[in-house]
């Protein structure tokens, strides 16, 4: 156990990375997710759960189709699991596009 703690303290890995499936070299992803939405509160709950996930940069919801477009550097399967645990939503992945490696600078620091 001491060796594991020493390895974690050295900065090689963090528990936060393990929990959310988010690593510095994660690819940029645009995922279209489908879920059942019967009221505006469902959409808000879904959006909040997505936005609190590590690596998610933006969430756009189409209430007519019941689709959400999620952009960022995240693991789609782990996001699905989180949405089930937190928002109690069964999510189907409609499409996933990968755009290459995530940049090390945040998008906020690039804007002026």
C-alpha positions as CSV (number, residue, x, y, z in Angstrom):
1,X,0.0,0.0,0.0
2,X,2.9,2.4,0.7
3,X,4.2,1.9,-2.8
4,X,0.8,2.8,-4.3
5,X,0.6,6.0,-2.2
6,X,4.1,6.9,-3.1
7,X,3.2,6.4,-6.8
8,X,0.1,8.5,-6.5
9,X,1.9,11.3,-4.7
10,X,4.6,11.4,-7.4
11,X,1.9,12.7,-9.8
12,X,1.9,9.7,-12.1
13,X,-1.8,9.1,-11.6
14,X,-4.6,10.5,-9.5
15,X,-7.8,9.0,-8.1
16,X,-9.8,11.7,-9.9
17,X,-8.5,10.4,-13.3
18,X,-9.4,6.9,-12.4
19,X,-12.9,7.8,-11.3
20,X,-13.9,9.8,-14.3
21,X,-11.9,8.2,-17.0
22,X,-10.3,11.5,-17.9
23,X,-6.6,11.7,-18.8
24,X,-4.5,14.5,-20.2
25,X,-4.0,12.8,-23.5
26,X,-7.7,12.0,-24.0
27,X,-9.1,12.7,-27.5
28,X,-11.6,15.4,-28.1
29,X,-15.0,13.8,-28.5
30,X,-18.4,14.9,-29.8
31,X,-21.0,12.5,-28.8
32,X,-24.7,12.5,-29.7
33,X,-26.7,10.8,-26.9
34,X,-30.4,9.9,-27.0
35,X,-32.5,9.6,-23.8
36,X,-36.2,9.8,-22.8
37,X,-37.3,13.2,-21.8
38,X,-40.9,13.8,-20.8
39,X,-40.5,17.3,-19.2
40,X,-38.1,20.3,-19.2
41,X,-36.8,19.2,-15.8
42,X,-35.5,16.0,-17.3
43,X,-33.4,18.0,-19.7
44,X,-32.1,20.3,-17.0
45,X,-31.1,17.3,-14.8
46,X,-29.4,15.6,-17.7
47,X,-27.5,18.7,-18.6
48,X,-26.4,19.4,-15.0
49,X,-25.1,15.8,-14.7
50,X,-23.2,16.0,-17.9
51,X,-21.7,19.4,-17.1
52,X,-20.4,18.2,-13.7
53,X,-18.6,15.3,-15.4
54,X,-14.8,15.8,-15.7
55,X,-13.8,16.6,-19.3
56,X,-17.2,17.7,-20.6
57,X,-16.9,21.2,-22.1
58,X,-20.4,21.8,-23.5
59,X,-23.8,20.2,-23.6
60,X,-26.6,21.1,-26.1
61,X,-30.0,19.5,-25.8
62,X,-32.5,19.1,-28.6
63,X,-35.8,18.7,-26.7
64,X,-37.8,17.8,-29.8
65,X,-35.6,14.8,-30.8
66,X,-34.6,13.9,-27.2
67,X,-30.9,14.2,-28.2
68,X,-28.0,15.8,-26.4
69,X,-24.7,16.8,-28.1
70,X,-21.8,16.6,-25.6
71,X,-18.4,17.9,-26.5
72,X,-15.1,17.6,-24.6
73,X,-12.4,15.1,-23.6
74,X,-14.2,12.3,-21.8
75,X,-14.9,8.6,-21.9
76,X,-18.4,8.1,-23.4
77,X,-19.1,4.8,-21.5
78,X,-18.2,6.3,-18.2
79,X,-20.4,9.3,-18.9
80,X,-23.3,6.9,-19.7
81,X,-22.8,5.2,-16.3
82,X,-22.7,8.5,-14.5
83,X,-25.9,9.7,-16.1
84,X,-27.6,6.5,-15.0
85,X,-26.3,6.9,-11.4
86,X,-27.0,10.6,-11.0
87,X,-30.0,11.4,-13.3
88,X,-31.5,7.9,-13.6
89,X,-31.5,8.2,-17.4
90,X,-30.9,5.3,-19.8
91,X,-28.7,6.7,-22.5
92,X,-28.2,5.4,-26.0
93,X,-25.1,6.5,-28.0
94,X,-26.3,7.7,-31.4
95,X,-22.9,8.8,-32.8
96,X,-19.4,9.5,-31.6
97,X,-16.8,11.6,-33.5
98,X,-13.2,11.8,-32.4
99,X,-11.2,15.0,-33.2
100,X,-7.7,14.2,-32.1
101,X,-5.8,14.9,-28.9
102,X,-7.0,17.4,-26.3
103,X,-5.0,20.6,-26.0
104,X,-3.2,21.3,-22.8
105,X,-4.6,24.9,-22.5
106,X,-8.2,25.5,-21.5
107,X,-10.5,27.1,-24.0
108,X,-11.1,30.0,-21.5
109,X,-7.5,31.1,-21.6
110,X,-7.4,31.3,-25.4
111,X,-10.3,33.7,-25.5
112,X,-9.6,37.4,-25.0
